[in-house]
Amino acid sequence: MITEVSGRLSELNTTIDVGLLHRGNLLQTIGDQFEQWNLLVRKEKSIYHTLNMLSIDVTKKCLVAEGWSPTFATKQIQDALQRATFDSNSQVGAIFQVLHTIESPPTYFRTNKFTSAFQKLLMHMA
């Protein structure tokens, strides 16, 4: 009976050791890939957050976004949209149209090397 109990204890110890080794390997793998996974999740969340701010067109075939941009950035925005359309092999191009309004635009200050640090601080605090 002692031999049988000792054998079972030995099996249980082996099982526990194998389990601990497997857990250690699994945690090591997770630790190695955590930053990569975290970055992927943050990118996907930011994409969905942006998409949730869009509205569906009345034809239900495209998404519509409205926003303010500085006048000097119009060409840059159009170029970025064209690059994104090309890079994504999209069959539908992006349309950028300037809407004229009587509303006052929000305050915009160009940042430089000095003020960009403060801008980043404010963004992280929000």
VENKADA-V273898 format. One record per residue. N is the residue number from 0. RES is the residue in three letters. SS is DSSP state (@ for helix, = for strand, . for the rest). PHI is phi in radians with two decimals (999 if undefined). PSI is psi in whole degrees, 0 to 359 (999 if undefined). Layout:
n:N res:RES ss:SS phi:PHI psi:PSI
n:N res:RES ss:SS phi:PHI psi:PSI
This chain:
n:0 res:MET ss:. phi:999 psi:320
n:1 res:ILE ss:@ phi:-1.12 psi:321
n:2 res:THR ss:@ phi:-1.13 psi:319
n:3 res:GLU ss:@ phi:-1.14 psi:315
n:4 res:VAL ss:@ phi:-1.12 psi:319
n:5 res:SER ss:@ phi:-1.10 psi:320
n:6 res:GLY ss:@ phi:-1.10 psi:316
n:7 res:ARG ss:@ phi:-1.13 psi:318
n:8 res:LEU ss:@ phi:-1.07 psi:321
n:9 res:SER ss:@ phi:-1.11 psi:316
n:10 res:GLU ss:@ phi:-1.08 psi:317
n:11 res:LEU ss:@ phi:-1.12 psi:319
n:12 res:ASN ss:@ phi:-1.11 psi:320
n:13 res:THR ss:@ phi:-1.10 psi:316
n:14 res:THR ss:@ phi:-1.06 psi:317
n:15 res:ILE ss:@ phi:-1.13 psi:317
n:16 res:ASP ss:@ phi:-1.09 psi:317
n:17 res:VAL ss:@ phi:-1.13 psi:319
n:18 res:GLY ss:@ phi:-1.09 psi:317
n:19 res:LEU ss:@ phi:-1.14 psi:320
n:20 res:LEU ss:@ phi:-1.13 psi:317
n:21 res:HIS ss:@ phi:-1.11 psi:316
n:22 res:ARG ss:@ phi:-1.06 psi:316
n:23 res:GLY ss:@ phi:-1.07 psi:317
n:24 res:ASN ss:@ phi:-1.12 psi:318
n:25 res:LEU ss:@ phi:-1.12 psi:315
n:26 res:LEU ss:@ phi:-1.13 psi:324
n:27 res:GLN ss:@ phi:-1.12 psi:317
n:28 res:THR ss:@ phi:-1.10 psi:315
n:29 res:ILE ss:@ phi:-1.09 psi:317
n:30 res:GLY ss:@ phi:-1.08 psi:323
n:31 res:ASP ss:@ phi:-1.21 psi:328
n:32 res:GLN ss:@ phi:-1.81 psi:359
n:33 res:PHE ss:@ phi:-1.05 psi:313
n:34 res:GLU ss:@ phi:-1.07 psi:319
n:35 res:GLN ss:@ phi:-1.12 psi:315
n:36 res:TRP ss:@ phi:-1.12 psi:317
n:37 res:ASN ss:@ phi:-1.08 psi:317
n:38 res:LEU ss:@ phi:-1.11 psi:317
n:39 res:LEU ss:@ phi:-1.08 psi:316
n:40 res:VAL ss:@ phi:-1.13 psi:318
n:41 res:ARG ss:@ phi:-1.13 psi:321
n:42 res:LYS ss:@ phi:-1.12 psi:314
n:43 res:GLU ss:@ phi:-1.12 psi:320
n:44 res:LYS ss:@ phi:-1.11 psi:321
n:45 res:SER ss:@ phi:-1.20 psi:324
n:46 res:ILE ss:@ phi:-1.12 psi:312
n:47 res:TYR ss:@ phi:-1.13 psi:323
n:48 res:HIS ss:@ phi:-1.08 psi:316
n:49 res:THR ss:@ phi:-1.15 psi:315
n:50 res:LEU ss:@ phi:-1.09 psi:326
n:51 res:ASN ss:@ phi:-1.19 psi:342
n:52 res:MET ss:. phi:-1.49 psi:351
n:53 res:LEU ss:. phi:-1.54 psi:160
n:54 res:SER ss:= phi:-2.10 psi:158
n:55 res:ILE ss:= phi:-1.55 psi:136
n:56 res:ASP ss:. phi:-1.13 psi:159
n:57 res:VAL ss:. phi:-1.08 psi:333
n:58 res:THR ss:. phi:-1.39 psi:351
n:59 res:LYS ss:. phi:1.00 psi:32
n:60 res:LYS ss:. phi:-2.06 psi:355
n:61 res:CYS ss:. phi:-2.67 psi:165
n:62 res:LEU ss:= phi:-1.80 psi:145
n:63 res:VAL ss:= phi:-2.11 psi:134
n:64 res:ALA ss:. phi:-2.25 psi:140
n:65 res:GLU ss:. phi:-2.17 psi:141
n:66 res:GLY ss:. phi:-2.92 psi:168
n:67 res:TRP ss:. phi:-1.66 psi:141
n:68 res:SER ss:. phi:-2.48 psi:150
n:69 res:PRO ss:. phi:-1.14 psi:147
n:70 res:THR ss:@ phi:-1.03 psi:322
n:71 res:PHE ss:@ phi:-1.19 psi:344
n:72 res:ALA ss:@ phi:-1.63 psi:1
n:73 res:THR ss:@ phi:-0.98 psi:312
n:74 res:LYS ss:@ phi:-1.13 psi:319
n:75 res:GLN ss:@ phi:-1.10 psi:320
n:76 res:ILE ss:@ phi:-1.15 psi:315
n:77 res:GLN ss:@ phi:-1.07 psi:318
n:78 res:ASP ss:@ phi:-1.11 psi:318
n:79 res:ALA ss:@ phi:-1.12 psi:320
n:80 res:LEU ss:@ phi:-1.15 psi:320
n:81 res:GLN ss:@ phi:-1.14 psi:318
n:82 res:ARG ss:@ phi:-1.09 psi:317
n:83 res:ALA ss:@ phi:-1.11 psi:320
n:84 res:THR ss:@ phi:-1.10 psi:316
n:85 res:PHE ss:@ phi:-1.17 psi:313
n:86 res:ASP ss:@ phi:-1.11 psi:328
n:87 res:SER ss:. phi:-1.58 psi:1
n:88 res:ASN ss:. phi:0.95 psi:36
n:89 res:SER ss:. phi:-1.23 psi:142
n:90 res:GLN ss:. phi:-1.47 psi:344
n:91 res:VAL ss:. phi:-2.02 psi:127
n:92 res:GLY ss:. phi:-1.39 psi:159
n:93 res:ALA ss:. phi:-1.50 psi:140
n:94 res:ILE ss:. phi:-1.94 psi:127
n:95 res:PHE ss:. phi:-2.04 psi:118
n:96 res:GLN ss:. phi:-2.25 psi:132
n:97 res:VAL ss:. phi:-1.41 psi:126
n:98 res:LEU ss:. phi:-1.79 psi:130
n:99 res:HIS ss:. phi:-1.63 psi:135
n:100 res:THR ss:. phi:-2.45 psi:161
n:101 res:ILE ss:. phi:-1.64 psi:354
n:102 res:GLU ss:. phi:-1.23 psi:148
n:103 res:SER ss:. phi:-1.33 psi:135
n:104 res:PRO ss:. phi:-1.26 psi:160
n:105 res:PRO ss:. phi:-1.17 psi:161
n:106 res:THR ss:. phi:-1.19 psi:136
n:107 res:TYR ss:. phi:-2.31 psi:128
n:108 res:PHE ss:. phi:-2.12 psi:127
n:109 res:ARG ss:. phi:-1.18 psi:139
n:110 res:THR ss:. phi:-1.71 psi:152
n:111 res:ASN ss:. phi:-2.14 psi:188
n:112 res:LYS ss:@ phi:-1.02 psi:323
n:113 res:PHE ss:@ phi:-1.31 psi:312
n:114 res:THR ss:@ phi:-1.37 psi:342
n:115 res:SER ss:@ phi:-1.14 psi:329
n:116 res:ALA ss:@ phi:-1.10 psi:318
n:117 res:PHE ss:@ phi:-1.20 psi:323
n:118 res:GLN ss:@ phi:-1.07 psi:318
n:119 res:LYS ss:@ phi:-1.15 psi:321
n:120 res:LEU ss:@ phi:-1.07 psi:315
n:121 res:LEU ss:@ phi:-1.12 psi:324
n:122 res:MET ss:@ phi:-1.18 psi:322
n:123 res:HIS ss:@ phi:-1.27 psi:334
n:124 res:MET ss:@ phi:-1.38 psi:335
n:125 res:ALA ss:. phi:-1.29 psi:999
